[in-house]
Amino acid sequence: MTELNQDEVLDIYKSIGALLEGHFILSSGLHSKMYLQSALVFSDTKIGEKLCSSLAYKVKKNIDINKIDLIVSPAMGGVIVGYELSRHLGLKNIFAERKDGEFSIRRGFEIKKNDKILVVEDIVTTGKSSLECFKCIEKLGGNIVAEAALINRGGDKVNLGVPLITLANLNIPNFPPDNLPEDLINLPAVKPGSRPGL
C-alpha cells in the first residue's frame, strides 16, 4: 500500500458525504463551518481499510513500530481507527473511555509500566481529547511515543509534545461560542460529536 495524499483523503470524505458544511459544535466546544464525520467513512469497510492501510504505511515511515508495545485510542472516535491500524501494524490495541468525565482504562485492558504507546484518533482539532488520554496513560506508567490520526483539522495550532502523524493537515477555522462570525450566528448549530455535556 502507498500513502494517500491529503487531496485523496478529502475526496474520500466528500464522496460519501462525510465532509459536512453548516454550523457545528465540535467535541472541543468550539464552533465550525465544517465537520468531518469519520463514523460515516467507517460504515464502508473497504474505505476504512484503505484509509488505515495508508495511515499504517505513513506510521511505519515515521517511527520504528518494533519499539511500540500497544495502541491506545480514546473512545469514541479513535476506537475503529485504532483497531484497523493495529491490524495493519500487527500491534495489540485497547481503548480508553470516559468515566465521570475522565479517561480510564477499563474492560480488563491493561497498560504496563513503561509500555511504549502509539495513541490513535480519527480527527484531531485542538488536541484536548488526546492530551486527556495521554494523562490517563501516563498515570498508569505508559510512555507515549507518537500519535496517529486520519486528519489534523487544527493545523499548526495542535501541539501534543509528541510527533503527530496524519494523512491530512488542515487549517479549518474554529470559533469560541462567544465570538462567532455573522454567518454562523444566523445558522442553527448541530452537535454531531461524542464528548458528553457539550
Beta strands, then each sheet from edge to edge (+ up, - down):
strand 1: 19-25
strand 2: 31-36
strand 3: 70-74
strand 4: 92-99
strand 5: 102-104
strand 6: 116-124
strand 7: 143-152
strand 8: 164-169
strand 9: 174-175
sheet 1: 1+ 2- 9+
sheet 2: 5+ 4- 3- 6- 7- 8-
end
